[in-house]
Amino acid sequence: MKDSRDYIRDIAEIRAMMERSSKFLSLSGGAGIMAGIYALLGVYIAYEVLGFNPDEASYDSSSGNYFSRMPELILLAFIILLLALGTAVYFSISRARQKGEKVWNPTARRLLVHMAVPLVTGGLLILILISKGLLGLIAPFTLIFYGLALYNAGKFTYGEVRVMGLVQTALGLMGTYFIGYGLLFWILGFGLVHILYGIYMHYRYGQ
């Protein structure tokens, strides 16, 4: 007959199976670190090369104060986004293969759907802000909607993702209040928080 240790082990295995079926556990700390590095590099290029550092919320598109290199800034943002997404997908696929699991499963689809709503909404809002000359709100609003997307995703993956979402949202709200420091809060949110999250996930979960 099984002793108590066998039953405890069986229960632990059943619990692990249920968690794998309901949670997306292929997120990688390395992807978080790389996303933070990409973000820091993007801010450096935006500030030093393109000269983007709005110190007020609104700019008149007919005046010389309006940021004339906006197309380059948008292109830079897309490149950084693609690099971060590509790295996350690569690390997730690699980790899923190591565990003998499929990275594209019903849980992954639910996670993406719940992230997509705030991300798409935020992206469209950013385009509206740009068209209206509200450049000072771009950085903080990206943090807010990204944070909301992470908070939604936290229901389908590690709880730390939900915490990071709250941190990003809080930084976005502070950046909205302190308009002139939008890039600084962007550095803290997309750069430092991502790197710290990646390091924590690596040592906490070994990934």
Buried (B, 14 or more C-beta within 10 A) or exposed (E): EEEEEEEEEEEEEEEEEEEBEEBBBBBBBBBBBBBBBBBBBBBEBBEEEBEBBBEEBBBEBEEEBEBEBBEBBBEBBEBBBEBBEEBBEBBBBBBBEEEEEEBEBEBBEBBBEBBEEBBEEBBEBBEEBBEEBBBBBBBBBBBBBBBBBBBBBBBBBBEBBBBBBBBBBBBBBBBBEEBEBBBBBBBBBBBBBBBBBBBBBBEEBEB
